[in-house]
Amino acid sequence: MKKLSAVLAVAAIAATIAVWAPWASSAGPGSGSPYEPVLDPANFTTTIDNPYFPLPVGRTLVYRGVKDGQTQEDRVTVTDATKTVAEGITARVVTDVATHDGALLEKTSDWYAQDNQGNAYRQEFLAGQAEDTAWIVDRGGSTKVPYGPLKNVLTTLEATHLEPGAYDLKVYAPGIGIAREQALTGTPEFAELVSVTG
């Protein structure tokens, strides 16, 4: 019965996507209109304290799951390093190290800055390569991951017109950030929060 409920929920979400997909409007990325925001570096900080995506220096989040048909562990660490990025904005450097049974799969660095209004979120955007869009589909629910039970979570769906029909779900917990990620279509992939330190 639980599996049937989950399938029905995914079907309901998929039906909603057809109506609410952000790129269905005539503006913004994917519409043919150029996207070039004007950003003032003075309006940004490397202190990332948005309740649903906090990145305090020294924090490490560990996730476990499955990607590309094999188990994977991701260790995400908020460093004290910064990097100057687009429009001269100084961003916080966050490393992400993915391993399988101790063997390195991938090591990347991501850069985050938060504006003075506390916004800590902007999808990647590189025309023709990374045009992801996300939207909130639920607030105030609860979830359970290996880290433990979490309340007042925020759930988003992600998609890109570069891969029609592919959707991912992300669950954010207050004070923690991403608690769970999973692909809703295609090859089964997921990652769940195991531990948080710092």
Backbone bond lengths (Angstrom), bond angles and torsions (degrees), N, CA, C in turn:
res aa  C-N    CA-C-N  psi(-1)  N-CA   C-N-CA  omega(-1)  CA-C   N-CA-C  phi
1 M - - - 1.453 - - 1.536 110.91 -
2 K 1.341 117.14 -39.70 1.459 121.00 178.60 1.518 110.66 -61.59
3 K 1.361 116.42 -41.36 1.461 120.98 -179.35 1.522 109.92 -64.97
4 L 1.353 117.55 -41.27 1.448 121.71 178.91 1.524 110.33 -62.47
5 S 1.335 117.79 -42.36 1.467 121.72 178.03 1.516 110.63 -60.65
6 A 1.337 116.94 -41.53 1.464 120.98 179.79 1.522 110.42 -65.05
7 V 1.344 117.19 -41.44 1.464 121.46 179.19 1.527 109.74 -64.19
8 L 1.335 117.36 -42.76 1.466 120.83 179.08 1.519 110.85 -64.42
9 A 1.337 117.28 -38.98 1.462 121.14 178.67 1.519 110.50 -63.34
10 V 1.331 117.10 -43.72 1.462 120.84 178.57 1.526 110.17 -64.03
11 A 1.330 117.23 -40.01 1.462 120.73 178.72 1.522 110.58 -63.70
12 A 1.332 116.88 -41.13 1.469 120.83 178.14 1.520 110.86 -64.15
13 I 1.323 116.27 -41.77 1.465 120.67 178.03 1.520 110.28 -63.34
14 A 1.328 116.61 -43.85 1.468 120.31 -179.34 1.526 110.71 -62.06
15 A 1.348 117.35 -37.96 1.462 120.46 177.96 1.520 110.30 -65.97
16 T 1.314 117.24 -38.68 1.459 121.87 179.22 1.520 111.03 -66.68
17 I 1.324 117.21 -34.84 1.464 122.08 -178.49 1.521 110.73 -56.98
18 A 1.319 116.98 -41.88 1.453 120.58 -177.35 1.528 111.55 -58.92
19 V 1.343 116.50 -32.18 1.456 121.00 -179.19 1.527 112.11 -87.77
20 W 1.341 117.33 -38.66 1.462 121.20 -169.94 1.514 115.18 -105.21
21 A 1.313 119.98 3.74 1.465 120.91 -179.59 1.526 109.26 -55.06
22 P 1.345 118.29 120.92 1.453 121.70 -174.46 1.518 114.81 -57.36
23 W 1.334 118.76 -30.26 1.454 118.89 -177.84 1.532 111.57 -80.23
24 A 1.344 117.46 -1.14 1.457 120.05 178.17 1.528 111.34 -71.98
25 S 1.335 117.53 -19.54 1.464 120.10 177.76 1.518 109.42 -76.37
26 S 1.331 115.49 171.98 1.461 118.93 -176.35 1.516 113.59 -88.75
27 A 1.337 118.53 0.85 1.463 120.08 -177.45 1.510 111.55 -115.13
28 G 1.333 115.40 159.60 1.454 121.17 171.69 1.509 113.88 86.59
29 P 1.368 116.14 -169.90 1.451 122.12 -176.42 1.524 111.65 -55.09
30 G 1.310 115.32 140.66 1.454 120.49 176.64 1.514 113.79 87.38
31 S 1.339 117.99 -8.58 1.456 120.44 -176.96 1.515 112.26 -92.45
32 G 1.330 117.31 -6.15 1.453 120.34 -175.65 1.516 111.49 95.72
33 S 1.348 116.52 -16.06 1.457 120.60 177.11 1.518 109.09 -78.44
34 P 1.344 118.18 139.09 1.459 119.22 177.77 1.521 110.58 -66.24
35 Y 1.327 115.99 141.69 1.462 121.42 179.38 1.513 108.39 -115.44
36 E 1.312 116.98 109.59 1.457 121.05 -179.68 1.518 109.06 -147.91
37 P 1.349 117.21 88.39 1.455 119.72 179.73 1.531 110.96 -69.62
38 V 1.328 115.49 151.73 1.457 120.90 175.33 1.521 106.61 -99.09
39 L 1.325 116.73 118.23 1.463 121.88 -175.15 1.514 110.14 -119.65
40 D 1.333 116.15 137.13 1.455 122.31 178.72 1.528 108.17 -105.01
41 P 1.338 118.84 116.53 1.467 121.46 -178.95 1.530 113.33 -54.47
42 A 1.328 116.92 -28.57 1.474 120.34 -179.93 1.524 112.17 -66.59
43 N 1.331 117.36 -17.49 1.463 121.16 -179.12 1.523 113.06 -91.76
44 F 1.345 117.82 9.50 1.463 120.83 -176.21 1.520 111.74 -126.53
45 T 1.332 115.65 154.43 1.456 122.53 179.67 1.523 109.95 -137.42
46 T 1.331 115.94 158.82 1.467 120.54 175.05 1.520 111.08 -92.06
47 T 1.322 117.76 1.86 1.466 121.75 174.38 1.523 107.51 -86.32
48 I 1.317 115.56 105.67 1.467 121.35 -176.47 1.525 108.07 -100.75
49 D 1.355 116.06 102.36 1.467 119.52 -176.02 1.527 113.26 -128.82
50 N 1.333 116.98 20.74 1.455 119.80 173.95 1.537 107.75 -57.22
51 P 1.340 119.16 130.36 1.473 121.16 -174.83 1.526 114.68 -54.66
52 Y 1.336 118.03 -32.42 1.458 120.43 -177.95 1.519 114.01 -95.81
53 F 1.348 116.90 1.70 1.459 119.17 176.92 1.537 110.02 -155.19
54 P 1.337 116.90 55.41 1.469 118.90 -178.73 1.529 111.10 -75.05
55 L 1.333 115.62 139.93 1.460 120.69 177.95 1.531 109.71 -131.19
56 P 1.338 117.30 69.87 1.463 118.63 177.96 1.528 110.85 -70.45
57 V 1.319 116.35 140.25 1.471 121.01 179.47 1.525 109.12 -56.27
58 G 1.333 115.47 133.33 1.464 121.38 179.07 1.515 114.35 95.89
59 R 1.319 118.11 -10.89 1.468 120.29 -179.81 1.526 110.59 -74.16
60 T 1.346 115.80 139.59 1.461 122.35 173.28 1.521 108.59 -127.41
61 L 1.311 115.88 128.13 1.461 122.91 176.63 1.521 108.04 -113.86
62 V 1.323 117.24 132.73 1.464 121.65 179.82 1.528 108.14 -115.16
63 Y 1.332 114.50 130.49 1.465 122.43 179.32 1.517 109.20 -121.25
64 R 1.342 116.26 146.44 1.458 121.13 173.10 1.516 109.04 -129.94
65 G 1.329 115.15 145.81 1.446 119.19 179.45 1.510 111.77 -178.64
66 V 1.326 115.25 -151.12 1.464 122.08 -178.01 1.520 108.32 -132.63
67 K 1.329 116.15 132.96 1.461 122.35 175.33 1.519 108.22 -145.17
68 D 1.317 116.31 139.30 1.468 121.99 -179.13 1.525 112.10 52.76
69 G 1.323 116.39 36.04 1.460 121.43 174.92 1.513 115.96 78.55
70 Q 1.339 118.14 7.58 1.467 119.73 178.36 1.522 110.81 -135.99
71 T 1.333 115.24 158.10 1.459 119.07 178.43 1.523 109.36 -66.66
72 Q 1.312 114.98 150.77 1.461 119.85 -178.51 1.517 110.07 -148.10
73 E 1.323 115.90 142.50 1.458 121.85 171.93 1.518 108.09 -118.13
74 D 1.331 115.98 132.98 1.462 121.84 177.69 1.518 108.64 -116.11
75 R 1.332 115.53 130.06 1.460 121.98 177.02 1.522 107.10 -115.51
76 V 1.334 115.62 110.31 1.460 122.95 -177.35 1.522 108.10 -103.85
77 T 1.342 116.72 121.29 1.465 121.29 -175.45 1.523 110.49 -124.67
78 V 1.333 115.59 128.49 1.461 121.68 176.77 1.525 107.37 -86.54
79 T 1.330 116.61 112.94 1.462 120.88 -176.19 1.533 110.65 -90.43
80 D 1.328 115.69 171.60 1.465 119.56 174.59 1.528 110.95 -90.68
81 A 1.320 116.98 2.94 1.469 121.81 179.88 1.530 110.18 -79.49
82 T 1.330 115.47 154.58 1.456 121.55 175.30 1.523 109.16 -130.32
83 K 1.329 115.68 164.05 1.469 121.33 179.17 1.519 107.90 -145.66
84 T 1.321 115.92 138.72 1.456 120.52 174.53 1.525 108.08 -81.91
85 V 1.337 115.36 125.36 1.468 120.66 -176.34 1.533 109.65 -119.67
86 A 1.319 116.92 -154.68 1.466 122.80 -175.58 1.519 112.78 -49.61
87 E 1.320 115.27 140.72 1.459 123.18 176.60 1.526 113.35 61.74
88 G 1.350 117.70 15.73 1.461 121.07 178.74 1.518 114.76 80.61
89 I 1.320 117.69 14.59 1.465 121.99 -179.98 1.523 109.53 -77.28
90 T 1.339 116.49 135.43 1.463 121.47 175.70 1.526 107.86 -88.25
91 A 1.333 116.23 127.73 1.462 121.63 -175.80 1.520 111.16 -121.76
92 R 1.326 115.41 154.13 1.467 122.97 176.12 1.527 108.36 -79.32
93 V 1.339 117.66 138.03 1.464 122.83 178.45 1.534 109.07 -93.15
94 V 1.326 115.34 126.64 1.462 122.41 178.21 1.523 107.41 -122.98
95 T 1.338 116.81 124.41 1.463 119.92 -179.73 1.521 110.37 -94.95
96 D 1.326 115.49 150.83 1.461 122.51 179.15 1.526 106.93 -135.93
97 V 1.334 115.70 113.79 1.459 121.31 -178.94 1.530 108.41 -113.30
98 A 1.344 116.16 118.69 1.456 122.18 -179.84 1.528 109.54 -105.13
99 T 1.336 116.24 131.71 1.467 121.26 179.33 1.527 110.56 -133.75
100 H 1.325 114.52 159.57 1.469 122.75 172.56 1.520 106.52 -131.08
101 D 1.324 116.51 116.07 1.471 121.77 -177.49 1.529 111.55 50.35
102 G 1.329 115.89 39.36 1.467 120.72 177.33 1.514 115.13 86.99
103 A 1.346 117.65 -12.36 1.476 120.91 179.96 1.523 109.55 -88.03
104 L 1.317 116.91 132.85 1.456 122.30 -178.93 1.526 111.19 -65.63
105 L 1.334 115.65 127.73 1.464 121.47 175.37 1.523 110.63 -101.89
106 E 1.321 115.24 -42.23 1.463 119.76 -176.23 1.525 109.40 -163.71
107 K 1.329 115.75 144.18 1.460 121.21 174.64 1.521 107.39 -134.66
108 T 1.332 116.03 120.78 1.457 120.32 -178.09 1.521 110.28 -130.93
109 S 1.318 115.32 163.66 1.461 122.39 171.90 1.518 107.65 -122.70
110 D 1.318 115.55 134.44 1.458 121.76 176.11 1.520 107.43 -116.57
111 W 1.327 116.70 156.46 1.458 120.90 -176.11 1.517 109.24 -124.95
112 Y 1.341 115.84 130.66 1.460 121.62 -176.75 1.520 110.88 -128.75
113 A 1.332 115.97 139.33 1.448 122.87 171.50 1.524 106.61 -137.64
114 Q 1.310 116.40 153.22 1.459 121.40 -179.09 1.519 108.56 -122.42
115 D 1.330 115.73 137.02 1.460 116.51 179.62 1.529 110.74 -79.45
116 N 1.321 116.05 170.97 1.466 121.10 -174.39 1.520 113.72 -67.35
117 Q 1.326 117.59 -11.42 1.462 120.87 175.81 1.526 111.69 -91.69
118 G 1.339 117.79 0.94 1.462 120.95 177.03 1.511 114.47 91.58
119 N 1.329 117.59 7.95 1.463 120.32 178.72 1.521 109.28 -76.11
120 A 1.325 115.75 129.26 1.474 119.63 -177.86 1.508 111.80 -125.37
121 Y 1.336 117.68 28.61 1.454 117.91 -171.07 1.509 111.35 -144.11
122 R 1.325 115.94 128.74 1.469 123.66 171.35 1.515 106.61 -156.35
123 Q 1.323 115.83 123.08 1.463 119.59 178.86 1.522 110.62 -61.42
124 E 1.331 114.95 152.74 1.471 119.95 172.78 1.523 108.83 -57.20
125 F 1.328 116.19 145.94 1.453 118.78 173.78 1.513 110.63 -147.76
126 L 1.319 115.43 111.36 1.449 123.74 171.67 1.528 105.22 -140.44
127 A 1.320 115.88 108.12 1.462 121.51 -172.68 1.526 112.31 -46.83
128 G 1.335 114.88 126.66 1.453 121.34 177.20 1.513 115.05 81.62
129 Q 1.335 118.01 -7.58 1.465 120.78 -178.37 1.523 113.48 -126.22
130 A 1.327 117.64 -42.77 1.469 121.57 -179.49 1.516 107.81 -141.27
131 E 1.318 115.71 96.45 1.459 120.58 -179.02 1.528 109.94 -127.44
132 D 1.330 115.77 50.30 1.455 121.08 -178.93 1.526 111.02 -72.24
133 T 1.311 115.20 147.95 1.455 122.90 176.09 1.521 107.34 -133.75
134 A 1.330 116.34 142.52 1.465 120.16 178.17 1.516 109.21 -132.55
135 W 1.320 115.53 152.14 1.443 120.17 174.55 1.520 109.44 -147.19
136 I 1.323 115.51 149.83 1.467 122.31 -177.81 1.526 109.19 -76.34
137 V 1.347 115.51 131.73 1.461 120.09 179.02 1.527 112.45 -117.27
138 D 1.343 117.63 -13.27 1.466 119.78 179.11 1.519 109.78 -160.38
139 R 1.330 115.85 144.75 1.468 121.96 175.57 1.520 109.24 -136.39
140 G 1.332 115.52 144.59 1.454 119.95 172.60 1.511 115.68 89.42
141 G 1.303 118.97 3.85 1.457 121.31 179.40 1.523 111.80 -80.92
142 S 1.315 116.18 -167.27 1.462 121.32 177.16 1.528 108.13 -137.47
143 T 1.338 114.94 160.69 1.454 120.72 178.49 1.516 108.22 -150.19
144 K 1.315 116.22 163.30 1.464 121.06 176.29 1.516 107.91 -129.75
145 V 1.322 115.48 128.24 1.462 123.18 177.30 1.521 106.87 -128.61
146 P 1.336 118.85 171.16 1.472 119.11 179.44 1.529 113.70 -53.89
147 Y 1.328 117.90 -29.68 1.470 121.67 176.54 1.519 111.40 -62.31
148 G 1.344 116.85 -31.99 1.459 121.29 -179.82 1.519 111.15 141.95
149 P 1.353 116.89 -179.83 1.471 120.57 177.93 1.527 109.97 -75.05
150 L 1.329 116.37 142.23 1.461 121.77 -178.73 1.523 109.07 -131.61
151 K 1.341 116.36 138.04 1.467 121.94 -177.86 1.515 110.79 -114.27
152 N 1.336 114.63 165.77 1.468 123.00 177.65 1.523 112.54 55.45
153 V 1.339 115.53 41.05 1.463 119.87 -177.61 1.527 110.74 -78.75
154 L 1.317 114.65 160.88 1.459 123.23 176.80 1.524 106.65 -118.71
155 T 1.328 117.30 130.15 1.460 121.97 -176.93 1.516 110.50 -114.75
156 T 1.337 115.78 133.22 1.460 120.72 178.02 1.521 110.52 -123.47
157 L 1.316 115.26 157.85 1.453 122.57 169.12 1.515 107.00 -111.73
158 E 1.325 116.60 143.96 1.453 121.98 177.13 1.517 108.97 -124.85
159 A 1.319 114.92 144.41 1.463 120.61 178.10 1.513 108.43 -155.43
160 T 1.321 115.54 170.35 1.451 121.32 175.12 1.515 108.42 -147.82
161 H 1.322 116.77 138.87 1.458 118.95 178.09 1.530 110.79 -70.98
162 L 1.344 117.48 -8.64 1.465 120.77 176.20 1.531 111.56 -73.59
163 E 1.353 116.15 -22.25 1.468 122.09 176.82 1.523 108.04 -131.01
164 P 1.333 117.83 75.63 1.466 120.58 -177.16 1.523 112.11 -54.29
165 G 1.322 115.62 134.97 1.461 121.15 177.86 1.507 115.41 87.52
166 A 1.347 118.64 -5.45 1.473 121.67 179.33 1.531 108.95 -95.10
167 Y 1.346 116.45 126.38 1.459 121.50 -178.60 1.518 110.63 -134.22
168 D 1.329 115.09 141.17 1.459 122.17 175.49 1.518 109.29 -122.53
169 L 1.320 115.55 150.78 1.457 122.66 177.92 1.529 108.10 -114.82
170 K 1.343 117.12 137.16 1.464 121.32 174.27 1.520 108.89 -129.35
171 V 1.329 115.12 140.07 1.459 121.59 178.90 1.525 107.98 -118.34
172 Y 1.337 116.25 124.94 1.466 123.02 -178.91 1.521 109.44 -110.36
173 A 1.339 117.35 136.08 1.459 122.33 178.33 1.525 109.55 -111.26
174 P 1.343 117.61 139.41 1.459 119.38 179.99 1.528 111.68 -62.14
175 G 1.330 115.49 136.67 1.453 121.15 179.57 1.517 113.97 82.21
176 I 1.337 117.00 -7.31 1.469 121.17 -175.94 1.521 112.33 -123.84
177 G 1.311 117.45 -50.20 1.460 121.83 -173.64 1.510 110.32 106.95
178 I 1.326 117.52 -140.82 1.468 121.11 -176.32 1.529 110.28 -67.03
179 A 1.343 115.17 125.51 1.463 121.53 177.92 1.522 111.13 -106.01
180 R 1.327 116.34 -31.20 1.470 120.69 -179.11 1.521 109.47 -152.73
181 E 1.334 114.74 143.00 1.465 122.60 171.47 1.513 106.88 -131.98
182 Q 1.337 117.14 141.20 1.460 118.47 173.67 1.519 111.27 -155.49
183 A 1.318 115.42 145.51 1.459 121.54 175.11 1.519 107.75 -78.92
184 L 1.333 116.61 132.86 1.460 120.67 177.86 1.524 111.46 -94.38
185 T 1.328 116.41 -10.98 1.454 121.72 179.51 1.517 109.22 -136.78
186 G 1.304 116.97 163.49 1.462 120.80 176.51 1.516 112.94 74.66
187 T 1.333 115.30 -155.02 1.464 122.17 -178.58 1.528 109.94 -62.85
188 P 1.346 118.23 134.81 1.460 120.07 179.76 1.531 111.52 -59.55
189 E 1.335 115.57 123.45 1.458 122.63 175.99 1.523 108.36 -142.15
190 F 1.346 115.96 140.13 1.457 119.47 176.24 1.524 108.89 -159.58
191 A 1.322 114.69 160.32 1.465 122.46 173.60 1.512 107.68 -145.84
192 E 1.357 116.32 133.75 1.455 121.25 -179.67 1.521 109.65 -125.96
193 L 1.328 115.35 144.74 1.457 121.93 179.99 1.522 110.68 -67.93
194 V 1.332 115.05 128.88 1.468 122.23 -179.84 1.519 110.97 -106.44
195 S 1.342 116.57 -42.41 1.468 119.40 -178.60 1.523 111.27 -153.26
196 V 1.348 114.27 155.82 1.461 122.17 175.35 1.514 107.08 -136.11
197 T 1.341 116.63 127.90 1.462 121.29 174.24 1.521 108.26 -129.50
198 G 1.307 116.04 148.85 1.459 121.24 177.27 1.493 114.56 84.40
